[in-house]
Amino acid sequence: MLSHYNKEAIKVGLSVSLALSIALWFGWDKPYWAVICVFIIAASESYNHALRKGQNRLIGTLIGCAFAILLISHLSQDHLLFLISYAGFLAFCVYFSSHKRYGYAFTIAAVVCAIIASIGGFESAKIFDITVLRIQETILGMLVYSAVFRIVWPQKTEDIFFDLLSTTFAQLRQNHALILDYGTSAELTSVRSDLGKLSMTMDLPLNDSFRLRHEKRNWRLVIIAMQQLDYLQSLFIEDKLEDLSLLTTGQLRILESIESIKSKPQALSDWLMIDCLHYPLPKQSQSSFSISNAKRLKNVAKALGILLTCFAIWIYLPLPGDFIFPMIASIFASVLVTLPDNALKHAAVGCLLWGTLFLAQYVFVLPIFTELWQLAGLYFLNAIIIWKVCEAPSMGIQKVLAGNLSVVLCMSALQITPSYNIEMPISMLMLVFVCLSVASFYTKLFQDRKAF
């Protein structure tokens, strides 16, 4: 019997191989864009999280393409104004990249704008063709991923939701039993992260769950009640709550509401509004952003520092690769600042290890392939290996990085008429490390200093 994670790895492998095969069958010029789309959205927490990310990716692609066309059509002859305009667009996108709902769309907008403007080479006709191709490849990746994950071992959102709800409520009941046995000296297990996940699930697309979609209001009330019960338990441990019956009543009302969720949980609502009137939940931030304004401005300064430094290096030093270095620098400037500071170290290690593996494939394996099914089979295995090696949640960045490197370093081989030139992938990998070094400098420069 296959485990859940093995099934996920196989589904990702199928999606990747199908996206690559279909793009090549259609005769599209850059089939690896569809594969990258699959890798990135498949790294999401669940199918519905992936749908949300896919929607944002498409929105960001459209915005980035539109701004790239605007830049090329009006500022292609004024390089300084072109650079200033793109830097301003990057700053805007980085500032809004922490938006809770559309943050990823802004990140992708900056990335796509850099890719389109770099590859297009200031030619309007070529820019238009690349723009259409990018949108096509993004849609293809989303459709293939969605089809595979709906057909092969489908897992509904409501199944995940109810499993987590059951586990969380069971833990709350266990905490209540510990309180009854040990009083204020009980050591409770925190469920706040799980309650946050339940609340976030209600904000995701629920098209595959008729029940959750039509009972959303009642389930939101149940989640709020569970948050209230968790808060009351913590107050009791801190010796700030004397009435233990409030906990018992709340647990009973939640259980009754879960068992009869179709009808309005009036008793639960009364418990929240009347019984818990003197113990309101701490007010949570109503900001649309996940980080403070000061942190967003710091990210903007960091991104601009990375971009402008890399552009200066590109202008004044004889680097190989033509437009590749400023394109990589623009992508890193928009993406790396949204990640934790320690992500740079993991990215560097990942580039070294995964880069070596895929360069070896490029040299020793891909040249002997003569059929499409062989290429699809290799990337099916690559995806499974990546998902199995990076199974731990902390390895999420490695999934995305490895998926990107697997196709970007071998892009010349993923064409209808493949070609092989080892200088290009090696140069690209070298330029990636240069960009990571610049990003590391600005990360340390803007790192919060601890007071001694």
C-alpha positions in Angstrom: 0.0 0.0 0.0 1.5 3.3 -1.1 1.8 6.1 1.5 0.1 9.5 1.0 3.5 11.1 0.2 4.4 8.4 -2.3 1.1 9.0 -4.1 1.8 12.7 -4.1 5.2 12.2 -5.6 3.8 10.0 -8.4 1.1 12.5 -9.2 3.7 15.3 -9.4 5.8 13.1 -11.7 2.8 12.4 -13.9 2.0 16.1 -14.1 5.5 17.1 -15.0 5.9 14.4 -17.7 2.5 15.2 -19.2 3.1 19.0 -19.2 6.5 18.5 -20.9 5.1 16.0 -23.5 2.0 18.1 -24.4 4.1 21.3 -24.7 6.5 19.5 -27.1 3.7 17.9 -29.0 2.2 21.3 -29.6 5.5 22.5 -30.9 5.9 25.2 -28.3 9.4 26.8 -28.0 9.9 26.7 -24.2 8.2 23.6 -22.8 10.1 24.0 -19.5 7.9 26.9 -18.5 4.9 24.6 -18.2 7.1 22.1 -16.1 8.2 24.9 -13.8 4.6 26.0 -13.3 3.7 22.4 -12.2 6.7 22.1 -9.8 5.9 25.4 -8.1 2.2 25.0 -7.6 2.6 21.3 -6.6 4.9 22.4 -3.7 1.8 23.9 -2.1 0.4 22.6 1.2 -2.8 21.1 -0.4 -4.7 20.9 -3.7 -6.7 24.0 -2.9 -3.6 25.9 -1.8 -2.2 24.9 -5.2 -5.3 26.2 -7.0 -5.0 29.5 -5.2 -1.3 29.8 -6.1 -2.1 28.9 -9.7 -4.6 31.6 -9.9 -2.2 34.1 -8.5 0.5 32.9 -10.8 -1.7 33.5 -13.8 -2.7 37.0 -12.6 0.9 37.8 -12.0 1.9 36.5 -15.4 -0.7 38.8 -17.1 0.5 41.8 -15.1 4.2 41.1 -15.7 3.6 40.6 -19.4 1.6 43.8 -19.7 4.2 45.9 -18.0 7.1 44.3 -20.0 5.2 45.2 -23.2 4.7 48.7 -21.9 8.4 49.1 -21.1 9.6 47.7 -24.4 7.2 49.8 -26.5 7.9 53.1 -24.9 11.4 53.0 -23.3 13.5 50.6 -25.3 15.7 53.4 -26.6 16.2 55.1 -23.2 18.2 52.5 -21.2 18.5 54.6 -18.0 14.8 55.4 -17.9 14.0 51.7 -18.7 16.1 50.6 -15.7 14.6 53.2 -13.4 11.1 52.2 -14.5 11.7 48.5 -14.0 13.4 49.2 -10.6 10.2 51.1 -9.6 8.0 48.2 -10.7 10.2 45.8 -8.8 9.9 47.9 -5.7 6.1 48.1 -6.0 5.9 44.3 -6.4 8.2 43.5 -3.5 6.3 45.9 -1.3 3.0 44.1 -2.0 4.5 40.6 -2.1 3.5 40.1 1.5 -0.2 40.6 0.8 -2.0 37.7 2.3 -4.3 37.1 -0.7 -2.4 38.3 -3.8 1.2 38.5 -2.6 2.4 35.7 -4.8 0.8 37.4 -7.9 3.0 40.5 -7.3 6.2 38.3 -6.9 5.5 36.5 -10.2 4.6 39.8 -11.9 8.2 41.1 -11.3 9.7 37.7 -12.3 7.7 37.5 -15.6 8.4 41.1 -16.5 12.2 40.5 -16.1 12.0 37.3 -18.2 9.9 38.8 -21.0 12.0 42.0 -21.2 15.3 40.1 -21.1 14.5 37.4 -23.7 12.6 39.7 -26.0 15.6 41.8 -26.8 13.7 45.0 -27.4 11.9 43.6 -30.4 8.1 44.2 -30.3 7.1 41.2 -32.4 9.3 38.8 -30.5 8.0 40.3 -27.2 4.4 39.6 -28.2 5.2 36.0 -29.3 7.0 35.3 -26.0 4.2 36.9 -24.0 1.6 34.7 -25.6 3.8 31.6 -25.2 4.4 32.4 -21.5 0.6 32.6 -20.8 0.0 29.4 -22.8 2.6 27.5 -20.9 1.3 28.8 -17.5 -2.3 27.8 -18.3 -1.1 24.4 -19.6 0.8 23.7 -16.4 -2.2 24.6 -14.3 -4.6 22.5 -16.3 -2.4 19.4 -16.3 -1.7 19.7 -12.6 -5.4 20.1 -11.9 -6.5 17.2 -14.1 -3.9 14.8 -12.6 -4.7 15.7 -9.0 -8.4 15.4 -9.6 -8.3 12.1 -11.3 -5.4 10.1 -9.8 -5.9 9.4 -6.1 -8.0 12.5 -5.6 -8.1 14.0 -2.1 -10.9 16.4 -1.3 -10.4 19.5 0.7 -13.2 18.5 3.1 -11.3 15.2 3.9 -8.2 17.2 4.9 -10.4 19.7 6.8 -12.4 17.2 8.8 -9.3 15.1 9.6 -7.6 18.2 11.0 -10.7 19.3 12.8 -11.1 16.0 14.4 -7.5 15.9 15.5 -7.5 19.5 16.8 -10.8 19.0 18.8 -9.5 15.7 20.2 -6.4 17.6 21.5 -8.5 20.3 23.0 -10.5 17.6 24.9 -7.2 16.0 26.0 -6.0 19.4 27.3 -9.3 19.7 29.2 -8.8 16.3 30.8 -5.3 17.4 31.9 -6.7 20.5 33.4 -9.2 18.4 35.4 -6.4 16.1 36.6 -3.6 18.6 37.3 -5.2 22.0 37.5 -3.0 25.0 36.8 0.1 22.8 36.7 -1.1 20.9 33.6 1.2 21.1 30.5 -1.1 21.7 27.5 -0.3 21.0 23.9 -0.8 24.1 21.7 -3.2 23.8 18.8 -3.1 27.4 17.6 -1.2 26.5 14.4 -3.8 23.9 13.5 -6.6 26.3 14.3 -5.0 28.8 12.0 -4.8 26.2 9.2 -8.5 25.4 9.7 -9.4 29.1 9.5 -7.2 29.5 6.3 -9.0 26.6 4.7 -12.2 28.5 4.8 -10.6 31.2 2.7 -9.5 28.8 -0.1 -11.4 27.9 -3.2 -13.9 25.2 -2.1 -15.3 24.2 -5.5 -14.6 20.5 -4.9 -16.5 20.5 -1.6 -20.2 21.0 -1.7 -20.6 20.5 2.0 -17.9 23.1 3.1 -19.1 25.6 0.5 -22.7 25.6 1.8 -21.9 25.2 5.5 -19.1 27.7 5.6 -20.7 30.1 8.0 -21.4 27.4 10.6 -17.9 25.9 10.3 -16.4 29.3 10.8 -18.4 29.6 14.0 -17.1 26.2 15.2 -13.5 27.3 14.5 -14.0 30.5 16.4 -15.4 28.6 19.3 -12.4 26.2 19.3 -10.1 29.2 19.3 -12.1 30.6 22.2 -11.9 27.3 24.1 -8.1 27.2 23.5 -7.8 30.7 24.8 -9.8 30.0 27.9 -7.7 26.9 28.7 -4.5 29.1 28.5 -6.2 31.6 30.8 -6.9 28.9 33.3 -3.3 27.7 33.3 -2.3 31.3 34.0 -4.7 31.4 36.9 -6.8 34.1 35.2 -10.0 32.0 34.9 -11.8 30.6 37.9 -15.0 29.2 36.4 -14.0 25.8 35.1 -17.6 25.1 34.0 -17.1 27.6 31.2 -14.6 25.2 29.7 -16.9 22.2 30.1 -19.8 24.0 28.6 -17.8 25.2 25.6 -16.5 21.7 24.9 -20.1 20.4 25.0 -21.5 23.1 22.8 -18.7 22.6 20.2 -19.4 18.8 20.1 -23.2 19.4 19.7 -22.6 21.8 16.9 -20.3 19.5 15.0 -22.8 16.7 15.2 -25.7 18.9 14.0 -23.8 21.4 11.8 -26.6 21.7 9.2 -28.8 23.7 11.6 -27.7 27.0 13.0 -25.6 26.4 16.1 -27.5 28.8 18.3 -26.4 27.3 21.6 -22.7 27.7 20.5 -23.4 31.3 19.4 -24.9 32.0 22.8 -21.9 30.5 24.6 -19.6 32.8 22.6 -21.7 36.0 22.9 -22.9 35.6 26.5 -20.9 33.2 28.6 -17.5 34.3 27.2 -18.4 38.0 27.2 -15.8 38.8 29.9 -13.1 36.8 28.2 -12.9 38.1 24.6 -10.3 36.6 22.2 -7.3 38.9 21.8 -7.8 41.1 18.7 -5.9 39.9 15.8 -4.3 42.2 13.2 -6.7 43.1 10.5 -3.9 44.1 8.1 -4.0 42.6 4.6 -0.2 42.0 4.9 1.6 39.3 6.8 4.5 41.6 7.8 4.8 45.2 9.1 5.2 48.2 6.9 8.8 48.7 8.2 9.7 45.2 7.2 8.1 45.7 3.7 10.2 48.8 3.2 13.3 47.0 4.3 12.5 44.2 1.7 12.2 46.9 -1.0 15.6 48.4 -0.1 17.1 44.9 -0.1 15.6 44.0 -3.5 16.8 47.3 -5.0 20.3 46.8 -3.6 20.5 43.3 -5.1 19.2 44.5 -8.5 21.3 47.6 -8.9 24.5 45.9 -7.6 24.1 43.0 -10.0 23.4 45.4 -12.9 26.6 47.3 -12.0 28.5 44.1 -12.0 27.0 43.1 -15.4 27.8 46.5 -16.9 31.4 46.9 -15.7 32.6 43.2 -15.6 32.9 40.9 -18.6 30.4 38.2 -17.5 29.3 35.5 -19.9 25.7 34.8 -20.8 24.5 38.0 -22.4 21.1 38.9 -20.9 21.1 35.9 -18.5 22.8 37.6 -15.5 20.5 40.6 -15.3 17.5 38.3 -15.7 18.6 36.0 -12.9 19.5 39.0 -10.7 16.0 40.5 -11.3 14.3 37.1 -10.4 16.4 36.7 -7.3 15.8 40.3 -6.2 12.0 39.8 -6.3 12.0 36.2 -4.8 14.8 35.9 -2.3 13.7 38.9 -0.2 10.3 37.2 0.5 12.1 34.2 2.0 13.6 33.8 5.5 17.2 34.9 5.9 18.5 31.3 6.3 17.0 30.3 3.0 20.0 31.7 1.1 22.3 29.0 2.7 19.8 26.3 1.8 19.6 27.7 -1.7 23.4 27.7 -2.2 23.7 24.1 -1.0 20.8 23.1 -3.2 22.2 24.8 -6.3 25.5 22.9 -5.7 24.1 19.5 -5.2 21.1 19.6 -7.5 23.1 21.5 -10.1 25.7 18.7 -10.2 23.1 16.0 -10.6 21.3 17.7 -13.5 24.5 18.7 -15.2 25.5 15.1 -15.1 22.1 14.2 -16.7 22.6 16.8 -19.3 26.1 15.4 -20.3 25.6 11.7 -19.9 21.9 10.9 -20.2 20.0 13.3 -22.3 22.2 13.1 -25.5 21.4 9.4 -25.9 17.6 10.0 -25.9 15.8 9.8 -29.3 12.2 9.5 -28.3 9.8 11.8 -26.4 8.7 9.0 -24.0 12.3 8.7 -22.8 12.4 12.4 -21.9 9.0 12.2 -20.2 10.2 9.1 -18.3 13.3 10.8 -17.1 11.4 13.8 -15.7 8.8 11.5 -14.2 11.7 9.9 -12.2 13.3 13.3 -11.5 10.1 14.6 -10.0 9.6 11.5 -7.8 13.2 11.7 -6.6 12.9 15.4 -5.8 9.6 14.9 -3.8 11.0 11.9 -1.9 14.3 13.5 -1.0 12.5 16.8 0.0 9.7 15.0 1.9 10.2 17.0 5.1 8.2 20.3 5.3 11.4 22.2 6.0 12.7 21.2 2.6 10.0 23.0 0.6 12.4 25.5 -0.9 14.5 22.6 -2.2 11.5 21.2 -4.1 11.0 24.4 -6.0 14.8 25.0 -6.5 15.4 21.4 -7.7 12.4 21.5 -10.0 13.6 24.7 -11.6 17.2 23.6 -12.0 16.1 20.3 -13.5 14.7 22.1 -16.6 16.6 25.4 -16.7 20.0 23.8 -16.8 18.9 21.4 -19.5 16.7 23.8 -21.4 18.5 23.4 -24.7 17.8 19.7 -24.6 14.1 20.2 -24.0 13.4 21.5 -27.5 11.8 19.9 -30.6 15.3 19.9 -32.1 17.6 19.5 -29.0 21.1 21.0 -28.9 23.9 20.5 -26.4 26.4 23.0 -25.2 27.8 22.5 -21.7 29.1 26.1 -21.5 25.7 27.6 -21.1 24.4 25.6 -18.1 27.8 25.9 -16.3 27.8 29.7 -17.0 24.3 29.9 -15.7 25.1 28.0 -12.5 28.1 30.3 -11.9 26.0 33.4 -12.4 23.5 32.0 -9.9 26.2 31.8 -7.3 27.3 35.4 -8.0 23.7 36.5 -7.5 23.4 34.5 -4.3 26.6 36.1 -3.0 25.2 39.6 -3.7 21.9 38.6 -2.1 23.8 37.2 1.0 25.6 40.6 1.4 22.4 42.6 1.5 20.6 40.0 3.7 23.4 40.4 6.3 23.4 44.2 5.8 19.7 44.5 6.5 19.6 41.8 9.2 18.0 42.8 12.5 20.7 43.5 15.1 20.1 42.0 18.5 20.6 44.2 21.4 23.4 43.2 23.8 
